[in-house]
């Protein structure tokens, strides 16, 4: 959460591009320090994170790079922080993180899910979990592995796997496992998200004004 003084400082950095120029922008143009209108608020791009899609088994790179970009946005109206992801494969796909889910609240076979359960689900290519009474079904085609990095930082990346589940309510559950130093018990985190339309974002300024 950004405090009032920090928000005032951020507002002073806003220098919108001319309207005619802004019409050529979309969410893909945003970089750290950029500004965007969305959901009746003005947001500052606080950080940009990148995921490079890699092979599931050994995290080796594919012949053609495919990137998923995550924007950490902070509202200049309220100070709230929100995460939005976008990717482009024939068309622009955008999703918004709704909430972080404690792993103990994800139930599989009547108990909290364990790492071994995720491995079994991926191996069988099917399975379902329950979060707060909502059932999420494993989606093999959307499950993927990546190398995570901060834009402008090291290009080595931290290996991770994303196990994807979808509900009948048009929400998705992602369980990420982070593998460092060949850890047999990787760190895990989970979140619920939903798809949103990319044309809802009006880019005011793509990056820090110079």
C-alpha positions, 0 to 999 in steps of 0.5 A: 500500500502506497501512503499519501505522500508517496502518491503525491510524489507519484502524481507529480511524475505524471505527464500524459502523452498527447491524446493523438499519440495515446491512441496508438498505445495499449497495455503492451507499451507500459514500462516501469514508471508508466501511468494508465487509467483503468477501473475508474482509477489512475495507476502507476506501474511500480514494477514489471516482471517477466516470465519466459515460457520454457520446457516443463521437464528441464526448464530449457529454452524453446526455439522461439521465445514466448513471454508473459508480462506481469505489471505491479500497479499502484493506484494513485487514488487509493494506494492499493496495489494490483497485479495484472498479467498480459501475453500475446499469442495471435491476440492479446490476453489480459488477466487480473489477480483477485486474491492470494490463496493460502495453500492450506485453503486449497483442498484435494481429496478431502485435505490441504493439497501437498506438492506430491498431489500436484505432481500426481495431477500433472502426471494424470493430466486431470484432477480437481481442487476446492477453494472456499466451496468452489471447484477448480478443474485442472487444465493441462493445456494451460499448465506451463513452466517458466523462468521468472525475472524482473525487467531490466534485471538478471536474465538468468531467471528463477525456474518455476512451474504454474499448475493451472485450474479453472472453475465454472465461474470464469475464475482461474486458480494458479498454483506456482512452485518455485525451484531454486538450487534443485530443491526437492520441496519447492516454495509454493504460492497460489492466487485466483484471477480472472480475464479482463479486456485489454481495451479497458486500459488507457495508457497515459504515459508509457514510462518515466517522463524524461 
